[in-house]
Amino acid sequence: EMDAVTGVQTCALPISRVTDVRGQFRMLTYLVAFLISACVTFVLTPLVRDAAIRQGAVDSGEDERKVHEVPMPRVGGLAIAVGFFVPVIALFFYDNRVSESYLADMTRFAALAGGAAVMVGMGLVDDVRGLSAKVKLAVQILVALGAFAAGYHIDSVNTPFGMVTLGWVALPLTILWIVGIVNAINLIDGLDGLASGISLFTVFVLFILGVTGNNVIVALTAIALAGSLLGFLRYNFNPASIFMGDSGSLFLGYVLAVTAISGSAKSQTAVSLLIPVLALGVPVFDTTLAVLRRLISGKHIFSADRGHVHHRLLDSGMTHRQAVLVLYAGCTVLALGALGLVWATTAQAAVILCAIGVATIVFTRITGVFSVEEARVSFKYGLRRQQRLRDNLQRIQGTVDEIRGSDDIDAVLEALVEMAKAVGMDRMECRLAVTRSSGLQRYAIRHPSGADENAHFGRYMLSFPLDGELGGIEITGELRVSWDAPDEMVQVPEAGSYDWLAMVLRDRVLELEAASAALPLRPRLAAETLPPG
């Protein structure tokens, strides 16, 4: 049409047509991001695999919980992360509406990218050198705090009864969600292709959630991660030639957790928070059962066991691949249920959730993943473990008192033997070498008394050094205790008490030696201030 003022011919497009064009550009960008991440990961994974083998970053498979029999490279998460970041970083150099939307909130982008990088780095260190559970948990909490500060909040929940604002609960709930999902993906990573396949189902749900909700950040993050997972799955599905390791599971867990927060935040659907929960249903279900199982049995929630869903499926007679495919089928059902909640009314959502609940109960009964009888037995076992712990702590305290009141070293060592019998040790050995001006004196005692000094210690062993110095007298030595049966394995508070016992033993031997040499006592009894456990 002709503009009446300027005389310039213009073309007016309907708003719907403009929206369609923008949508087509977005979908094209998503497709390109998917293909780039898939290709990069597909090419990079065998290179990472070969480098891991050369560097010795392999999983030996010696742990009884492992299901593979040959050493396997375990740093595949590096390839997944690089494949994900390539198309995302490319947005900095390609200007279109998708990149504008994605980079508009640089604070959130920095939290997503920075947190993911920290998780990959920590996972790599753990894969190669090993990290304690406490260190990993502390880093996860710090990263989750950073995500919260950047705007990844679970600050309100849509329910059938209206919007519920969480207030101060938002912070602990957000941290619990991020840390929980990170560890859920880590725990489910027990079979070839399991964690990567489950995550792939999840990111497709998040991608659809982002597209339908016009959330570019969620959609692009999800589709880039989907391509990376698909490229990696070529080498990770049974029989796998590489594992993702902690570098992959921690990275995936973090990206999925924060993306799910963004995806559900703008949803107006009742029970909107359940959409990502259902999409991540298998790892969430497995982790919940694991925590309950360990609490019921009186074990530490971070203790390893062979009670995960995939282990139970293998124990039921399924092959490795069958177990993975069964869990893939469960992911498919949960993914469809999650997508159903996106468009469902309140009544329809209730039907979907009830159907999934019934299906979950049937699944647990058929596969034996959980049973009331097993929970009852585990609870009784847990009570016995706790009672055993209390009794042993009392026995250790009694031994400490006896050592402090002993007048000679022989009585000190005999008290150790009586304690070893009382707490049910399969073997105990204490060796001491006392060096003084008059010469060298050695002491040794073991339980049982007839045990061969060269015999192999039990499967679970603790060792405590007994080195010290007082008034020119030096002692060196070691206290070793061991158990053969897993049920008798020492618990953490009891291990701390043995450490305390060893310090008291060392100090008392030094005192007795000093007294016998008529030396002035300068006691170093820091151990007396330590509680038993």
Stockholm file with secondary structure:
# STOCKHOLM 1.0

chainA/1-533         EMDAVTGVQTCALPISRVTDVRGQFRMLTYLVAFLISACVTFVLTPLVRDAAIRQGAVDSGEDERKVHEVPMPRVGGLAIAVGFFVPVIALFFYDNRVSESYLADMTRFAALAGGAAVMVGMGLVDDVRGLSAKVKLAVQILVALGAFAAGYHIDSVNTPFGMVTLGWVALPLTILWIVGIVNAINLIDGLDGLASGISLFTVFVLFILGVTGNNVIVALTAIALAGSLLGFLRYNFNPASIFMGDSGSLFLGYVLAVTAISGSAKSQTAVSLLIPVLALGVPVFDTTLAVLRRLISGKHIFSADRGHVHHRLLDSGMTHRQAVLVLYAGCTVLALGALGLVWATTAQAAVILCAIGVATIVFTRITGVFSVEEARVSFKYGLRRQQRLRDNLQRIQGTVDEIRGSDDIDAVLEALVEMAKAVGMDRMECRLAVTRSSGLQRYAIRHPSGADENAHFGRYMLSFPLDGELGGIEITGELRVSWDAPDEMVQVPEAGSYDWLAMVLRDRVLELEAASAALPLRPRLAAETLPPG
#=GR chainA/1-533 SS CBCTTTCCBCCCCCHHHHHHHHHHHHHHHHHHHHHHHHHHHHHHHHHHHHHHHHHTCEECCCSTTCCCSSCEECCTHHHHHHHHHHHHHHGGGSCSHHHHHHHHCHHHHHHHHHHHHHHHHHHHHHHHTCCCHHHHHHHHHHHHHHHHHTTCCCCEEEETTEEEECGGGHHHHHHHHHHHHHHHHHHHTTSTTHHHHHHHHHHHHHHHHHHHTTCHHHHHHHHHHHHHHHHHHHHHSSSCSCCCHHHHHHHHHHHHHHHHHHHHHTCCSTTTTHHHHHHTHHHHHHHHHHHHHHHHTTCCTTCCCSCSHHHHHHHTTCCHHHHHHHHHHHHHHHHHHHHHHHHCCHHHHHHHHHHHHHHHHHHHHHHTSCCHHHHHHHHHHHHHHHHHHHHHHHHHHHHHHHHHTCSSHHHHHHHHHHHHHHHTCSEEEEEEEEEETTEEEEEEEEESTTCCTTSCCCSEEEEEECCEEETTEEEEEEEEEEESSGGGCCCHHHHHHHHHHHHHHHHHHHHHHHHHTTCCCCCCCGGGGSCCC
#=GC SS_cons         CBCTTTCCBCCCCCHHHHHHHHHHHHHHHHHHHHHHHHHHHHHHHHHHHHHHHHHTCEECCCSTTCCCSSCEECCTHHHHHHHHHHHHHHGGGSCSHHHHHHHHCHHHHHHHHHHHHHHHHHHHHHHHTCCCHHHHHHHHHHHHHHHHHTTCCCCEEEETTEEEECGGGHHHHHHHHHHHHHHHHHHHTTSTTHHHHHHHHHHHHHHHHHHHTTCHHHHHHHHHHHHHHHHHHHHHSSSCSCCCHHHHHHHHHHHHHHHHHHHHHTCCSTTTTHHHHHHTHHHHHHHHHHHHHHHHTTCCTTCCCSCSHHHHHHHTTCCHHHHHHHHHHHHHHHHHHHHHHHHCCHHHHHHHHHHHHHHHHHHHHHHTSCCHHHHHHHHHHHHHHHHHHHHHHHHHHHHHHHHHTCSSHHHHHHHHHHHHHHHTCSEEEEEEEEEETTEEEEEEEEESTTCCTTSCCCSEEEEEECCEEETTEEEEEEEEEEESSGGGCCCHHHHHHHHHHHHHHHHHHHHHHHHHTTCCCCCCCGGGGSCCC
//
